[in-house]
Amino acid sequence: VRALSKNLSMDARQMKADFLDNSFFLSQSNFTFMQRGFGKAQAVSFKINEDIELLNVSISSCSNEKANWNLEASEITILKDRRNVITKDVKVKVNDIPILYLPYMRSAIGKEKFSGFLAPSIKQGKDGLDLSVPYFFSLAPNYDLTISPRYIEKRGSGISSEGRFLTQDSEGLIAFSYFFDDRKFLDQTGKNKKRWATKVNSQTNLGSNLYVGISTE
């Protein structure tokens, strides 16, 4: 069976339909979500209230079976507005090793601004595994803030934040990162110091085609 919607496509081995409740149930499904998430679900249920519920899910940003990281959850519910997702019992695994657990996560999808967790960022670079779990605060239609706990394998753990603003005459961002310790910096210099960085970018319209820009790190 193949089920298709605007953002979600599924291939399932079997489907059961209850036409009295207008509900459908798919078992042993492979799915693609917004062309960015690929995974498997033991069961998928399309509820009468138009919510979509996925049970015992494994999802990754890679479409092949050799992905080096994946996210597992006991339940993912896509709410009927198709803009919010509720995820329960979240585990992030790298090479099948659990590195993060969250009992509950609510996040936005698409272009809607909604306070909640964003997709974890997992990278592999010259400093080893680089993992961050951003949380997005929608403070106002023209202000927002993202705070991200971060872990770099060869350096240590820290936190970063980025605030954005937009007014009638100006726009910009203020970013700040802080690491509690840096093992690689200690090995290279012998100094055990806390590390931090900050960045400010803004542009203001003064009128008469005159602008003032600030860019500093």
C-alpha positions in Angstrom: 0.0 0.0 0.0 1.2 3.6 -0.7 -0.3 6.6 1.1 0.5 10.1 0.0 -0.1 13.6 1.4 1.4 17.0 0.9 4.3 16.4 3.3 4.2 12.7 4.0 4.5 9.6 1.8 4.4 6.0 3.1 4.8 2.5 1.8 3.2 -0.1 4.0 2.8 -3.8 3.9 -0.8 -3.7 5.1 -3.6 -1.2 5.7 -6.9 -1.5 7.6 -9.7 1.0 7.2 -12.6 1.7 9.5 -15.1 3.6 7.4 -17.5 4.2 10.3 -14.8 6.2 12.2 -13.0 7.4 9.0 -9.7 6.1 10.4 -6.9 4.1 8.8 -4.1 2.0 10.2 -0.9 1.0 8.4 1.5 -1.6 9.6 5.3 -2.0 8.9 5.7 1.3 7.1 8.6 3.1 5.4 8.0 6.8 5.2 9.5 10.1 3.9 8.6 13.3 5.6 9.0 16.7 3.8 11.8 15.1 1.8 14.1 15.6 4.8 13.3 12.7 7.1 13.4 9.0 6.2 12.5 6.2 8.4 10.4 3.2 9.5 7.4 2.8 11.8 5.9 -0.3 13.2 2.5 1.2 12.9 0.8 4.4 11.6 -2.6 5.5 12.5 -4.7 8.3 10.8 -7.0 9.4 13.6 -10.6 10.6 13.3 -9.5 14.1 14.5 -7.0 14.2 11.6 -3.9 13.7 13.7 -1.4 11.2 12.4 0.3 8.9 14.9 3.5 6.9 14.3 4.5 4.2 16.8 8.0 2.8 17.4 9.7 5.0 14.9 13.2 5.2 13.6 14.1 8.3 11.5 17.2 9.8 10.0 18.1 12.6 7.5 19.7 10.0 5.3 17.7 7.9 2.9 20.1 4.9 2.8 20.3 2.2 5.4 24.0 3.1 6.3 23.1 6.3 8.1 25.6 6.9 11.0 22.9 8.5 13.2 19.2 8.2 13.7 16.4 9.3 16.0 14.1 6.8 17.7 10.8 7.4 19.4 8.0 5.4 20.9 5.4 7.8 19.5 5.3 10.7 17.1 2.1 12.6 16.6 1.6 15.0 13.7 -1.2 17.3 14.8 -4.1 18.0 12.4 -2.8 21.6 11.6 0.3 19.9 10.2 2.5 22.6 11.8 3.3 20.9 15.2 4.7 17.6 16.1 4.7 15.9 19.5 7.4 13.2 20.1 7.7 10.9 23.1 10.6 8.9 24.4 13.2 10.3 22.1 16.6 8.7 21.7 19.4 10.0 19.5 21.9 7.3 18.4 25.2 7.6 16.7 26.5 4.3 15.2 23.8 2.6 17.4 25.1 4.1 20.6 22.5 6.2 22.6 23.9 9.7 23.3 20.7 11.7 24.1 17.3 11.0 25.7 14.3 13.3 26.0 11.0 12.0 27.4 8.9 14.6 25.6 9.5 17.0 22.7 7.2 19.4 20.9 8.4 21.2 17.8 7.2 23.1 14.8 7.5 22.0 11.2 7.4 23.9 8.0 7.6 27.8 8.2 5.4 28.2 11.2 7.1 29.9 14.2 6.4 28.0 17.4 8.4 27.6 20.6 9.9 24.1 20.9 12.8 21.8 20.1 14.2 21.9 16.6 15.8 18.9 14.9 19.1 17.9 16.6 22.2 18.9 14.7 24.7 16.1 14.3 28.0 16.6 12.4 31.3 14.8 12.1 34.3 17.1 11.6 37.9 17.6 12.5 37.0 17.8 16.2 35.0 14.6 16.1 31.3 14.3 16.8 29.5 17.7 17.1 26.1 17.5 18.6 23.6 20.3 19.5 20.0 20.2 20.5 18.4 23.7 19.8 15.4 25.0 21.6 13.5 27.8 19.8 11.7 30.6 21.7 9.1 32.5 19.6 9.1 35.7 21.7 7.1 37.8 19.3 6.4 38.0 15.6 9.6 40.0 15.1 11.8 38.7 17.9 13.0 35.1 18.6 15.7 33.3 20.5 17.4 29.9 20.0 19.4 28.3 22.8 21.5 25.2 22.0 23.3 22.9 24.5 26.3 21.6 22.5 28.9 18.8 22.8 32.1 18.5 20.7 33.9 15.2 21.1 37.5 16.5 21.3 36.7 19.8 23.1 33.9 19.3 25.6 30.4 20.7 26.3 28.9 24.2 26.2 26.0 26.3 25.2 25.2 28.7 22.4 22.4 31.2 21.8 21.2 33.4 18.9 18.7 36.2 19.1 17.1 37.8 16.0 15.1 41.0 15.7 13.3 42.8 13.0 11.7 46.3 13.2 10.4 48.8 10.7 13.9 50.3 10.3 16.4 47.7 11.5 17.2 44.0 11.6 20.0 41.9 12.9 21.1 39.1 15.2 23.2 38.7 18.4 24.9 35.4 19.0 26.9 34.1 22.0 28.7 30.8 22.6 30.3 29.5 25.8 32.3 26.4 26.5 32.9 25.3 30.1 36.3 23.8 29.2 38.2 22.9 26.0 40.2 19.8 26.2 41.8 20.4 22.8 42.8 23.9 23.7 44.3 22.6 27.0 46.4 20.0 25.1 47.7 22.6 22.7 48.4 25.5 25.1 48.5 24.0 28.5 45.9 26.5 29.6 42.6 25.4 31.1 40.4 28.3 30.2 36.8 28.8 29.6 36.2 29.7 25.9 33.6 32.1 24.6 32.7 33.9 21.4 30.1 36.6 20.5 28.8 38.1 17.2 26.6 41.0 16.4 25.2 41.8 12.9 22.7 44.6 12.3 21.5 47.1 9.7 19.5 50.2 10.4 17.7 52.4 7.8 18.2 56.1 8.6 16.1 57.3 5.7 17.0 59.0 2.4 18.7 55.8 1.2 21.2 56.0 4.1 22.0 52.8 6.1 24.2 52.0 9.1 25.6 48.5 9.3 27.4 46.8 12.3 29.3 43.6 12.0 31.6 42.5 14.8 32.9 39.2 16.3 
